[in-house]
Amino acid sequence: MNLPIVRAIACACAFTASGIEAAPLPSAAGGAASSVQQLTSESTLSQNKLDDRAAQEWGLTPKEYERYQEVMQGPRGVYSPGLDPLTALGIEARSESERRRFAELQVQAERQRVDRELAYQRAYDEAYQRMFPGIKAIEISTTPSGLAGSGSGPALEGNGRMALFVKDDCLPCIDQVKRLQASQTPFDLYFVGSQQDDERIRRWAILAGIDPSSVKSRLITLNHDQGRWVRLGLGGSLPAAVTQVNGSWRRQ
């Protein structure tokens, strides 16, 4: 064997053993922890961006939207699940000025929503008449009229179904109809103040998103109120969902 080469190898080994330590390998646990922290940080940043966008859409500051989330994690979230930020913050306002601010924001938001929905309704009506001229999209149920000159109208029939009383310019009425329709609940809708105008009820039904097939199958019926609501004497604001219990009509 070549002796110079052997001596060189031996010297190198001795130098390494005495003066230089091998570089430690990176810890697997440390690397995993670092990756988790990075993912958590990125997720938090992404969620913060979504929250900021949501706050902006509702006209709120990031702090106000953060309070909304806190409110919905408490009793209010149990009492009213899915409540929108403006209503939740208004109900749980900590001062009169807060309550007034959220009320004003909600009026503006609902006005914008109504304007958009009415604009779409007009476009829908025009498209329907253009595509199906002379055919009514939604049929109104026929009910007997009261006796002429008697000052009375038809009574509310107790057929085991829910009766829902609504009126025009009533966003809670539309929300109630949408909830009932989503749950496939059969109900008879009575339009208060319709003035016997079928088209008025049809336009409102389209705005509320009532499915024509549900009307055709009579899962939902559309009716003129004809004084029924007043004669029930239950009082309170609309919408009013009522059912007959032991012969008496009661609000739900």
C-alpha positions in Angstrom: 0.0 0.0 0.0 1.2 3.5 -0.7 2.3 4.7 2.8 1.9 8.5 2.2 -1.8 8.0 1.4 -2.3 5.8 4.5 -0.7 8.5 6.7 -2.8 11.2 5.1 -6.0 9.3 5.8 -5.1 8.6 9.4 -4.3 12.3 10.0 -7.6 13.4 8.6 -9.5 11.0 10.8 -7.6 12.0 13.9 -8.2 15.7 13.0 -11.9 15.2 12.6 -12.2 13.2 15.9 -10.3 15.7 17.9 -11.3 19.1 16.5 -14.4 19.1 14.5 -17.9 17.7 15.4 -20.3 16.5 12.8 -23.2 19.1 12.1 -26.3 17.9 13.9 -29.2 16.8 11.7 -32.3 18.9 11.8 -34.9 17.7 14.4 -38.0 16.1 12.8 -40.2 17.3 15.6 -38.9 20.9 15.3 -39.5 20.9 11.6 -43.1 19.7 12.0 -43.8 22.3 14.7 -42.5 25.0 12.4 -44.7 23.8 9.6 -47.8 23.8 11.9 -47.0 27.3 13.1 -46.7 28.5 9.5 -50.0 26.9 8.5 -51.7 28.4 11.5 -50.4 31.8 10.8 -51.5 31.6 7.2 -54.9 30.4 8.2 -55.4 33.2 10.7 -54.3 35.8 8.2 -56.7 34.4 5.6 -59.6 34.4 8.2 -58.8 38.0 9.1 -59.0 39.0 5.5 -62.4 37.3 5.2 -63.6 39.0 8.4 -62.4 42.4 7.2 -64.3 41.9 3.9 -67.5 40.9 5.7 -67.2 43.9 8.0 -66.8 46.2 5.0 -69.9 44.7 3.2 -72.0 45.4 6.3 -70.6 48.9 6.8 -68.9 47.9 10.0 -65.4 48.4 11.4 -63.3 45.3 12.1 -63.8 45.8 15.8 -67.6 45.9 15.4 -67.5 42.8 13.3 -65.3 41.1 16.0 -67.9 42.1 18.6 -70.7 40.6 16.4 -68.8 37.3 16.4 -68.5 37.4 20.2 -72.2 38.2 20.6 -73.2 35.2 18.4 -71.0 32.9 20.5 -73.1 33.8 23.5 -76.8 33.5 24.4 -77.9 35.6 21.4 -76.5 33.0 19.1 -78.6 30.4 20.8 -81.8 32.5 20.9 -81.4 33.8 17.3 -79.0 31.5 15.2 -78.0 33.0 11.9 -78.9 36.5 12.9 -77.3 39.2 10.6 -74.6 41.5 12.1 -76.6 44.7 12.1 -79.6 43.2 13.9 -77.5 41.3 16.4 -75.4 44.4 17.2 -78.4 46.6 17.4 -80.2 44.3 19.8 -77.1 43.9 22.0 -76.1 47.5 21.7 -74.2 48.9 24.8 -75.5 52.4 24.4 -78.2 54.5 22.7 -75.8 55.9 20.2 -74.7 52.4 19.2 -78.3 51.3 18.8 -79.1 54.3 16.6 -76.0 53.7 14.4 -76.9 50.0 13.7 -80.5 50.9 13.1 -79.5 53.4 10.5 -77.1 51.0 8.9 -79.8 48.4 8.7 -82.3 50.7 7.1 -79.8 51.6 4.4 -78.9 47.9 3.8 -82.5 46.8 3.6 -83.4 49.7 1.3 -80.6 48.6 -1.0 -81.7 45.0 -0.9 -85.3 45.9 -1.7 -84.2 48.1 -4.6 -82.1 45.2 -6.1 -84.9 42.7 -5.6 -87.5 44.9 -7.1 -85.2 45.6 -10.1 -84.9 41.8 -10.6 -88.6 41.3 -10.2 -89.3 43.8 -12.9 -86.8 42.1 -15.2 -88.4 38.7 -14.3 -91.9 40.0 -15.1 -90.8 41.3 -18.4 -89.0 38.1 -19.4 -91.9 36.0 -18.3 -94.4 38.0 -20.4 -92.1 37.9 -23.3 -91.6 34.2 -23.1 -95.1 33.2 -22.1 -97.5 35.9 -23.2 -101.0 35.6 -21.7 -100.0 32.9 -19.2 -100.0 33.7 -15.5 -96.9 32.6 -13.6 -98.7 32.1 -10.3 -102.4 31.5 -9.7 -104.4 33.1 -6.9 -106.7 30.9 -4.9 -110.4 31.8 -5.3 -112.3 32.3 -2.0 -116.0 33.2 -1.5 -116.7 36.8 -0.9 -118.7 38.1 2.0 -122.4 38.9 1.7 -123.1 42.1 0.0 -124.0 44.9 2.4 -123.4 42.7 5.5 -120.1 44.4 6.4 -118.6 41.0 6.8 -116.2 38.9 4.8 -115.2 35.2 4.5 -114.1 33.5 7.7 -110.8 31.9 8.2 -111.2 28.1 7.6 -109.7 25.7 10.1 -108.3 23.1 7.8 -105.3 22.0 10.0 -102.9 24.2 8.0 -101.0 27.2 9.1 -102.4 30.6 8.0 -99.7 33.2 7.3 -100.8 36.9 7.1 -98.4 39.2 5.3 -98.5 42.7 3.8 -96.6 44.8 1.2 -93.3 46.5 2.1 -92.6 44.0 4.8 -89.1 42.4 4.7 -89.8 40.1 7.7 -92.8 38.8 5.8 -90.6 37.8 2.9 -88.1 36.2 5.3 -90.9 34.2 7.0 -92.2 32.9 3.6 -88.7 31.8 2.6 -88.2 29.9 5.8 -91.5 28.1 5.6 -90.9 27.2 2.0 -87.4 26.0 2.7 -88.8 23.6 5.3 -91.6 22.4 3.0 -94.3 23.6 5.5 -97.8 23.7 3.9 -99.5 27.1 4.6 -102.2 29.4 3.3 -100.9 32.9 2.7 -103.3 35.9 3.2 -102.2 39.2 1.7 -103.5 42.1 3.9 -104.4 45.2 2.0 -104.3 43.6 -1.5 -107.4 45.5 -2.6 -108.5 42.4 -4.5 -105.6 43.0 -6.9 -104.4 39.6 -8.1 -101.3 41.1 -9.9 -100.2 42.7 -6.6 -100.1 39.4 -4.9 -98.4 37.7 -7.9 -95.6 40.4 -7.9 -95.1 40.0 -4.2 -95.0 36.2 -4.5 -92.3 36.4 -7.1 -90.3 38.9 -4.9 -90.6 36.5 -2.0 -89.3 33.6 -4.2 -92.5 31.5 -3.9 -92.1 28.5 -6.2 -95.0 28.3 -8.7 -95.0 24.5 -8.5 -95.7 24.8 -4.8 -98.8 26.9 -5.6 -99.9 24.6 -8.3 -99.7 21.6 -6.0 -101.4 23.7 -3.3 -98.5 23.2 -0.8 -98.9 27.0 -0.7 -102.1 28.9 -1.5 -102.2 32.6 -2.2 -105.3 34.5 -1.0 -106.7 38.0 -0.5 -107.1 38.7 3.2 -110.6 40.3 2.8 -110.7 41.4 6.4 -109.8 38.0 8.0 -106.9 39.4 9.9 -108.9 42.2 11.6 -111.7 39.8 12.4 -109.4 37.4 14.2 -108.6 40.2 16.6 -105.2 38.7 17.5 -103.3 42.0 17.1 -99.6 42.5 16.8 -97.4 43.2 13.7 -97.1 41.2 10.5 -96.1 38.6 9.5 -98.4 36.6 11.7 -98.4 32.8 11.5 -101.6 31.4 13.1 -103.0 27.9 13.7 -106.3 26.7 15.1 -106.0 25.1 18.5 -109.2 23.6 20.1 -111.3 25.8 17.9 -109.4 29.1 18.6 -106.9 30.8 16.4 -103.5 31.5 18.0 -100.3 33.1 16.9 -97.3 30.8 16.7 
